[in-house]
Amino acid sequence: MKVLLLAGGWSPEREVSLKGGEQIAAALRERGHEVTFCDPAKDFERLMDMARAHDVAFINLHGAPGEDGLVQAILDRVGCPYQGAGPAGSFLALHKAAARQVFRDAGLLVPPGVFLPRHPGAGWKPDLAYPMFVKANTGGSSLHLSRVADEEELYTALNSLFSMGEEAVVETAITGREVTCGVLGEEALAPILVVSKGKYFDYHNKYAPDGAEEICPAPISAEDTAKVQDCALRAHKALGLKGYSRADFILQDDGTLYILEVNTTPGMTATSLVPREAAVRGMSFADLVERLLELALQGGR
């Protein structure tokens, strides 16, 4: 097939996207596909024409564009199928404040938190317990994520976010183990336990070789494994996603499970989390890429 591979873009996650794109391209060519690379940062004005000339697109963009639904909307306009979520599901998942509402509506637990579309001003005190996390509302890869222990650190983090034109989500820091779980098609994969070597799983710990230990399958009970997989599927369906996704959770010692977010274009290098989960099922990286193309052509199911 003629595959249009989209990677790069102009978000802060550009380099991660390009790295994954290289490995996806190699896997596609290994399976005999004809691959055309498209970097929206350079080729955006030609995207519709390029999409019309291909059988299917493979999106490996992180942040905006890519996870915000824009590229998906353009591909839909010209009838080019692609793996993963459509425009609406992509945007709902990327917008943390919107996703929190969707998760609560589906009966999933979210950390206590508040959405700040504008700076609340000096003297604002959230009705939340310290420590807290301050997050960019539409950020990814734990970029612009701060753990704050007091009012001074809170305002430093907020001032930094709003100076960049970001919106903010402030959440209570939930104590527990970080677990992530992918969904492929209509089935949850084996969860992964993430053991950060820093104070929390920030951008450095996600991508540095020594940043975190990722144990797959997660060494948790069968009951907790089933709970994580069930909640990952429920979140996937509540957001209206298709193809694949990856949900991040905090699992407390008493079995209480909090969902943090869902990634609609999870990392796709051979050592990324979803490919590692798929490997437990006996799927090579090339197998996974091929399966995602099949799901794209089947409408995600």
Buried (B, 14 or more C-beta within 10 A) or exposed (E): BEBBBBBBBBBBBBEBBBBBBBBBBBBBEEEEBEBBBBBBEEBBEEBEEBBEEBBBBBBBBBBBBBBBBBBBBBBBEBEBBBBBBBBBBBBBBBBBBBBBEBBEEBEBBBBBBBBBEEBBEEEBEBEBEBBBBBBBBBBBBBBBBBBBEEEEBBBBBBEBBBEEEBBBBBBBBBEBBBBBBBBBBEEBBBBBBBEBEEEBBBBBBBBEEEBBEBBBBBEBEEEBBEBBBBBBBBBBBBBBBBBBBBBBBBBBEEEEBBBBBBBBBBBBBBEBBBBBBBBEEEBBBBBBBBBBBEBBEEEBE
